[in-house]
C-alpha cells in the first residue's frame, strides 16, 4: 500500500508540474518561463522537476503528449470501401470541434504555434513539430491520391503540393481563430473551407449533397 501511494503521489506531482507548465507557457511564452517558476506554480521543488524530466524540452514534450492536437491524427484512408475524403473531413471536423470544446487542447495548440521559440535547447521540440507536420501531409497526400484514383480523375497539381496546401489552409484557419475565437465559427467555417478546397481539386458534392467525394468531368464544382 505504501509503495502504491508513493507511486500515485509521484504521478500527481508530475501532473501538477505539467499543468503549471501549460499555464505559464501560455501566459509568458516558453523561453521566458523558468523551471523554478514552474516548480513554484506547482507547489513543488526544482528537484522534483529533474526527478520527472531531463530538461525544459523534455517537460515540454511531455506536456504535448497529453493531448492529440488537430492535424496530428491521420485519416484512415487505407481501409477498403471507405471514402478517404469522408475520413479526412470527419477527422478534421472532430479535431476542430475538440479545439472549440476542450480548453486544454486549445491551450496546448496555442503554446505550440504562438508561444514557443525554436532556440538551440528546444531543437527536439522543433523536430517533434516537423515530424507531426510531415506525417500529416503524407497522410493527406495518400488520401487525396486514393480518392482521385477511385473517382478516376487527375489532380490538377501534384498530390504532395495539394496535401501541403490543405495542411496550410486548415492550420492557418485554426491559428487565426485562436487570435479571436469570437471572429467566426471554427467548425462550420472549417467544413466549408475544406469542401471548397476539394472542389478546386476537381472533386464535387455527391447528388445527395454530402461531402465532396467524386468528380463529373462535364460539370463544374459548386
Helices and strands as residue ranges (DSSP letters): H 2-28, H 35-42, H 46-52, H 56-64, H 84-101, H 103-114, G 120-122, H 123-151, H 159-179, H 186-201, E 204-205, E 212-214
